[in-house]
Amino acid sequence: MALLKVTGLEKKFNAEKILADVNFSINSGDTLVILGKSGAGKTTLLRSLNLLEKPDKGSLLFDERKINYDSLDKADIGFIRSRLAMVFQNYALFNNKTAIENIMEPLIYGKKIARKTAYEVAQTLLQQMELKGKANLYPAELSGGQQQRIGIARAEALAPKIILFDEPTSSLDPALVGTITADILELQKKKQTMIIVTHHLEFAEKVATKCIFLAKGKVIESNSANYFFNEPQTAELKEFLKNN
Ligand SMILES: Nc1ncnc2c1ncn2[C@@H]1O[C@H](COP(=O)(O)OP(=O)(O)OP(=O)(O)O)[C@@H](O)[C@H]1O
């Protein structure tokens, strides 16, 4: 059974339908990569999934619960938000908090976990990421790669069913693309389910287990990564792969 199944998701901005009829599903352990031309609606889809944008229509089967977007209630919103964590484009760390406080904050204020437990969870993650010695430094005192790892640890600490990544490689120098790739492959080994929006084809090929291609507000191609990259079916995807 799919961990997440999206059916007929629609999102308008003003009168313009950005997502017209989005359908896809993912299984537990998948790394789904969302591709599409600039303006295709990739970020809007990611933001719709975690309800930073409210979809206008459609439904969701998530962790065995059926949710209709046009009748979302507080319990549905809590259900979705407690199962998703987002890693933002520039990692969005709190600059006035130390590395460990950045990881603890959502646990204490979002999940209402006791400070002592949050500290222990954060310490364990810092150790796994080989950042234990950096716990008390502020983001400005960390390298780009270290900031990136703190952003990922902050999401991972919440033990979400799915981690969403919005353009994790954008504005990174090539060496840091290597570290984020390694971090994502490490999460994959731990069977963490992930959904990633990216422009970066080479990175997508390294991390994806499944891909969808968005165009004209719809998923026009969806396949396991191997088929998606090696045997594209639609003219749109063939052209996209050739030109990127
Ligand atoms: N808050 C908003 N209000 C109005 N229009 C918006 C809003 N957010 C996005 N859009 C429009 O939705 C469309 C899709 O934007 P989105 O950022 O989802 O595309 P994208 O595929 O992620 O693009 P890119 O690859 O360039 O980041 C664009 O035409 C954009 O102008």
The ligand as an SDF file (V2000), in Angstrom:
LIG
                    3D

 31 33  0  0  0  0  0  0  0  0999 V2000
    2.1070   32.9880   -4.0890 N   0  0  0  0  0  0  0  0  0  0  0  0
    1.8910   33.0390   -5.4000 C   0  0  0  0  0  0  0  0  0  0  0  0
    1.0030   33.8790   -5.9470 N   0  0  0  0  0  0  0  0  0  0  0  0
    0.7510   33.9130   -7.2710 C   0  0  0  0  0  0  0  0  0  0  0  0
    1.3650   33.1080   -8.1630 N   0  0  0  0  0  0  0  0  0  0  0  0
    2.2690   32.2520   -7.6930 C   0  0  0  0  0  0  0  0  0  0  0  0
    2.5790   32.1590   -6.2950 C   0  0  0  0  0  0  0  0  0  0  0  0
    3.5310   31.1850   -6.1260 N   0  0  0  0  0  0  0  0  0  0  0  0
    3.7950   30.7050   -7.3580 C   0  0  0  0  0  0  0  0  0  0  0  0
    3.0450   31.3250   -8.2970 N   0  0  0  0  0  0  0  0  0  0  0  0
    3.0490   31.0420   -9.7380 C   0  0  0  0  0  0  0  0  0  0  0  0
    2.9020   29.6510   -9.9040 O   0  0  0  0  0  0  0  0  0  0  0  0
    3.6830   29.1900  -11.0070 C   0  0  0  0  0  0  0  0  0  0  0  0
    4.5280   28.0150  -10.5700 C   0  0  0  0  0  0  0  0  0  0  0  0
    5.5060   28.4610   -9.6450 O   0  0  0  0  0  0  0  0  0  0  0  0
    6.4650   27.4450   -8.8950 P   0  0  0  0  0  0  0  0  0  0  0  0
    7.4100   28.2460   -8.0640 O   0  0  0  0  0  0  0  0  0  0  0  0
    5.6700   26.4040   -8.2260 O   0  0  0  0  0  0  0  0  0  0  0  0
    7.2290   26.7820  -10.1370 O   0  0  0  0  0  0  0  0  0  0  0  0
    8.5220   25.8970  -10.1770 P   0  0  0  0  0  0  0  0  0  0  0  0
    8.2330   24.7770  -11.1060 O   0  0  0  0  0  0  0  0  0  0  0  0
    8.9530   25.5440   -8.7920 O   0  0  0  0  0  0  0  0  0  0  0  0
    9.5400   26.8930  -10.8480 O   0  0  0  0  0  0  0  0  0  0  0  0
   11.1150   27.0690  -10.6950 P   0  0  0  0  0  0  0  0  0  0  0  0
   11.6980   25.8120  -11.2620 O   0  0  0  0  0  0  0  0  0  0  0  0
   11.4100   28.2660  -11.5360 O   0  0  0  0  0  0  0  0  0  0  0  0
   11.4270   27.2640   -9.2300 O   0  0  0  0  0  0  0  0  0  0  0  0
    4.4640   30.3950  -11.4930 C   0  0  0  0  0  0  0  0  0  0  0  0
    3.8260   30.8940  -12.6530 O   0  0  0  0  0  0  0  0  0  0  0  0
    4.3830   31.3830  -10.3590 C   0  0  0  0  0  0  0  0  0  0  0  0
    4.3830   32.6970  -10.8210 O   0  0  0  0  0  0  0  0  0  0  0  0
  1  2  1  0
  2  3  1  0
  2  7  2  0
  3  4  2  0
  4  5  1  0
  5  6  2  0
  6  7  1  0
  6 10  1  0
  7  8  1  0
  8  9  2  0
  9 10  1  0
 10 11  1  0
 11 12  1  0
 11 30  1  0
 12 13  1  0
 13 14  1  0
 13 28  1  0
 14 15  1  0
 15 16  1  0
 16 17  2  0
 16 18  1  0
 16 19  1  0
 19 20  1  0
 20 21  2  0
 20 22  1  0
 20 23  1  0
 23 24  1  0
 24 25  2  0
 24 26  1  0
 24 27  1  0
 28 29  1  0
 28 30  1  0
 30 31  1  0
M  END
$$$$
